[in-house]
Amino acid sequence: MAAAAKFWIRWRVRIGYPVALGYLVLAEPSARSLIVGAFVGVAGLAIRAWAAGYLRKHEVLATHGPYAFTRNPLYFGSAILAAGFIVAGDSLWAGVIVAAYLALFYPAVMKREEGELRGLYGDNFARYAARVPLFLPRIWPRKQAEESVARFSPQIYRRNREYQAAIGFLAGLALLWAKMHWMR
């Protein structure tokens, strides 16, 4: 992996904190923007939850459920969740900061994960990658060649600790709500 890609992957969380702080400082939420943004964000959370219930990391290649539409449903859900925050913040500059952060980090992280999956699953991953798009989902899922169909598992969802995204989302909305009331 290139040194530049390693840099972006290593620093994405560390840089995420000042990005979140800058977003919060620049955000100018209103009751309407919070409500609309919450609905958008909940859609992203739902996609993430759906994906997390299919993801058995390092055990089996996930190709069913949301993984039949996009190879990266967790990141796609996160992008929608971020769009919810952009709407809720009701600030062009806060939105630009969040969008720039995603545009800088997501491609490098997805590329790194693709390399790991190619190493783990070889030709199976290559066939999967040839029929399912990297990020933007297909409208209709591709037919699966496998006879056994994986199903959503609440236990796998909990094992992947996806509920933490919902907690973070609620905390973010609470901060925006508090800021909205402080701005009055």
C-alpha positions in Angstrom: 0.0 0.0 0.0 1.3 3.5 -0.9 2.6 5.7 1.9 0.0 8.3 1.2 -2.9 5.8 1.5 -1.4 4.6 4.9 -1.3 8.2 6.1 -4.9 8.9 5.3 -6.1 5.6 6.9 -4.0 6.2 10.0 -5.1 9.8 10.5 -8.8 9.5 9.6 -10.0 9.2 13.2 -7.5 11.7 14.6 -8.5 14.3 12.0 -12.2 13.4 12.5 -12.3 15.0 15.9 -11.2 18.5 14.7 -13.5 18.1 11.7 -16.4 17.4 14.1 -15.5 20.4 16.3 -15.3 22.7 13.2 -18.6 21.4 12.0 -20.2 22.1 15.4 -18.7 25.6 15.5 -19.9 26.4 12.0 -23.3 24.7 12.2 -26.4 27.0 12.4 -29.2 24.5 13.1 -32.9 25.3 13.1 -35.8 23.2 14.3 -36.6 22.4 10.6 -33.0 21.5 9.6 -32.7 19.2 12.7 -35.9 17.4 11.8 -35.1 17.0 8.1 -31.5 16.1 8.9 -32.6 13.5 11.5 -34.8 11.8 8.9 -32.0 11.7 6.4 -29.5 10.4 9.1 -31.9 7.7 10.2 -32.0 6.4 6.6 -28.2 6.2 6.8 -28.3 4.4 10.1 -30.8 1.9 8.7 -28.5 1.1 5.9 -25.6 0.7 8.2 -27.6 -1.5 10.6 -28.8 -3.7 7.7 -25.2 -4.1 6.5 -23.9 -4.9 10.0 -26.3 -7.8 10.3 -24.7 -9.5 7.3 -21.1 -8.7 8.0 -19.1 -11.6 9.4 -15.7 -10.0 9.3 -12.8 -12.3 8.3 -15.2 -15.3 8.3 -17.1 -15.2 5.0 -17.3 -12.7 2.1 -20.5 -10.7 2.5 -22.4 -10.8 -0.8 -26.1 -10.8 0.3 -28.5 -8.3 1.7 -27.1 -4.8 1.1 -23.8 -6.3 -0.2 -25.7 -7.4 -3.3 -26.3 -3.7 -4.1 -22.9 -2.2 -3.2 -19.6 -3.6 -2.0 -19.5 -0.9 0.7 -23.0 -0.5 2.3 -21.5 0.6 5.6 -19.7 3.5 4.0 -22.7 4.3 1.8 -24.8 4.4 4.9 -22.2 6.6 6.6 -22.3 9.0 3.7 -26.1 9.3 4.0 -25.7 9.7 7.8 -23.2 12.5 7.1 -25.6 14.1 4.7 -28.1 14.1 7.5 -25.7 16.0 9.7 -25.0 18.4 6.8 -28.7 19.1 6.5 -29.2 19.3 10.3 -26.3 21.8 10.6 -27.8 24.1 8.0 -24.4 25.7 7.2 -22.7 25.6 3.8 -19.2 25.7 5.4 -20.0 23.0 8.0 -21.2 20.9 5.1 -18.1 21.5 3.0 -15.9 20.4 5.9 -17.8 17.2 6.4 -18.0 16.4 2.6 -14.3 17.2 2.2 -13.4 14.8 5.1 -15.4 12.0 3.5 -14.0 12.7 0.0 -10.4 12.5 1.4 -10.7 9.4 3.6 -13.3 7.1 2.1 -11.5 6.3 -1.2 -8.3 5.4 0.6 -10.1 3.2 3.2 -12.2 1.4 0.6 -9.1 0.7 -1.5 -7.2 -0.7 1.5 -10.2 -2.9 2.4 -10.5 -4.1 -1.2 -6.9 -5.2 -1.1 -7.5 -7.1 2.2 -10.6 -8.8 0.7 -8.7 -9.8 -2.5 -6.1 -11.4 -0.3 -8.6 -13.2 1.8 -11.1 -14.4 -0.8 -9.1 -14.2 -4.1 -11.2 -15.2 -7.1 -14.4 -15.2 -5.2 -13.9 -11.5 -4.4 -12.8 -10.8 -8.0 -16.1 -12.3 -9.3 -18.1 -10.4 -6.7 -16.3 -7.1 -7.5 -17.0 -7.6 -11.2 -20.7 -7.6 -10.7 -21.4 -5.3 -7.7 -20.4 -1.6 -7.7 -17.8 -0.2 -5.3 -19.9 2.6 -3.6 -23.0 3.8 -5.3 -25.6 1.0 -5.1 -27.3 -0.7 -8.0 -31.0 -0.2 -8.2 -31.6 -4.0 -8.4 -29.3 -6.5 -6.7 -27.4 -9.0 -8.8 -28.5 -12.6 -8.7 -26.4 -14.7 -6.4 -24.8 -17.9 -7.6 -24.7 -19.5 -4.2 -27.6 -21.7 -3.2 -27.6 -20.8 0.5 -28.8 -17.3 1.1 -27.4 -15.5 4.1 -30.0 -13.7 6.3 -29.8 -10.7 8.5 -28.6 -11.7 12.0 -29.4 -9.5 15.1 -26.6 -11.3 16.9 -24.1 -10.3 14.2 -25.4 -6.7 14.3 -24.7 -6.7 18.0 -21.3 -8.4 17.6 -20.3 -5.6 15.1 -21.4 -3.0 17.7 -23.3 -1.0 15.1 -25.6 0.4 17.8 -22.6 2.7 18.6 -23.4 4.6 15.4 -26.9 5.2 16.6 -25.6 6.5 19.9 -23.2 8.8 18.2 -25.9 10.1 15.9 -28.2 10.9 18.8 -25.4 12.6 20.7 -24.6 14.7 17.6 -28.2 15.7 17.2 -28.4 16.6 20.9 -25.3 18.8 20.5 -26.9 20.5 17.5 -30.2 20.9 19.4 -28.3 22.5 22.4 -26.5 24.8 20.1 -29.7 25.9 18.4 -31.1 26.9 21.8 -27.8 28.6 22.8 -27.9 30.7 19.6 -31.2 32.3 20.5 
